[in-house]
Amino acid sequence: MHCPECGFANTEGANYCQKCGAFLSEVAVKDGDTTAAYQLDETGELKPVDIEEVSGEGATLAIRSGGGRAGEVFGVSGERMTIGRSPDAEVFLDDVTVSRNHALLVRRRDGLYVDDLGSLNGTYVNRRRIESHHLQNGDELQVGKYKLTFIER
């Protein structure tokens, strides 16, 4: 598949261009491609959810890979939401590659932002290390070994 930005020939199924880092989702998406999504219920068990229903409420973070939790989703609500290894974090990512207080999702006048909180391994959006980034639908966040996709409807 060829990158729409630089024309580089990437491997089939790539999400980002290996040369320039451009997002290839529009190129990569095929009819019928789906991802299973899950949430923890009150008993701690994983239950399947309809991603359209969850993301229809607003913004959603979906774990795409890392820690054996692919498909788990987190509804983004409120003005602030913490991401980290601390059990108190709203997006709890239990791995040594994630700082206790790794990142913060914060709602500002012009939209939702992700801010790195001085984490050791950094926070990446679309393969670029960031301090603060205005999130757009389809952005890929990397927090430690976890890759999450930001979905906004």
C-alpha angles and dihedrals in degrees: 000000000000124000112246089214105048104004095239114158106241128188117270113273096022115147096199134034112259091215107042103010094237117160110257099189095118089051096040100046113101128187110272097021108141139169123212113234129202140184130193113253125212092275093054094253123131114248124188116246135191106251090207090056094047096043091042087074091063131273123012136183115211122192107230098178143352137077094024090282101113111151097028111132135202122200110223109227136159129020098294136026126181126221120198153091093283111109087228093062116111088222100042112194108180106203135106090240088067121074118231090247100022108154143350131221107212130180114225132177093273099041146288121331134189115216124192111229097211094284119180096233096036133229119269131199116192089348094305122112110239141190092193130357134182103231121231128189110280097021113149115223121198117200111174107311093338122101115199131182121219112221122188125177 
